[in-house]
Amino acid sequence: MSTDRILNKLIKGLGYHGDIGYHTFLYWNDVELRRVLMFLVDRLPKEHSGSADQSVGNTVTYIIYILVLN
């Protein structure tokens, strides 16, 4: 499975309802990038309250890490 498909599944799995596809990861524009990053930051747990929050936090951190490295 390609990186763009993995990112798409992870981000959609976190509840993102915006349009996200292959072009999103290759040709970022400021509006799309900000929208996705704001969504991901909002999904980070505010406080450590359990393993489910930690799992979501780890997933979000992983996605942001991949996006920054590309």
C-alpha positions in Angstrom: 0.0 0.0 0.0 1.4 3.4 -0.9 2.1 6.2 1.6 -0.7 8.4 0.3 -3.3 5.6 0.8 -2.0 4.9 4.3 -2.2 8.6 5.2 -5.7 8.8 3.7 -6.9 5.8 5.7 -5.4 7.1 8.9 -6.7 10.6 8.6 -10.2 9.5 7.5 -10.1 6.9 10.3 -9.7 9.8 12.8 -12.9 11.3 11.5 -11.7 13.8 8.9 -14.6 14.6 6.6 -12.8 16.9 4.1 -11.7 15.9 0.6 -8.4 14.2 0.8 -6.7 12.2 -1.9 -3.5 11.5 -3.9 -3.3 15.2 -5.1 -3.6 16.4 -1.5 -0.3 14.8 -0.5 1.6 15.7 -3.7 0.4 19.3 -4.3 -0.3 20.9 -0.9 -1.7 24.4 -0.9 -1.7 26.5 2.2 -5.5 26.1 2.8 -5.5 22.3 2.5 -2.4 21.9 4.6 -3.7 24.2 7.4 -7.1 22.4 7.4 -5.6 18.9 7.7 -3.0 20.0 10.3 -5.6 21.9 12.4 -7.8 18.8 12.4 -4.9 16.6 13.5 -3.8 19.0 16.2 -7.4 19.1 17.5 -7.4 15.3 17.7 -4.4 15.3 20.1 -5.5 14.4 23.6 -5.7 17.5 25.9 -4.8 15.5 29.0 -3.6 12.0 29.5 -6.9 10.2 30.3 -6.5 6.7 29.0 -5.0 4.3 26.5 -7.6 5.2 23.8 -6.4 8.8 23.9 -2.8 7.7 23.9 -3.4 5.6 20.8 -5.1 8.5 19.0 -2.3 10.8 20.1 0.3 8.3 18.8 -1.5 8.0 15.4 -1.7 11.8 15.0 1.9 12.3 16.0 2.9 9.6 13.4 0.8 11.3 10.6 2.3 14.8 11.4 5.8 13.3 11.4 5.3 11.7 7.9 3.8 14.9 6.5 6.7 17.0 7.8 9.3 14.7 6.4 7.7 14.7 2.9 
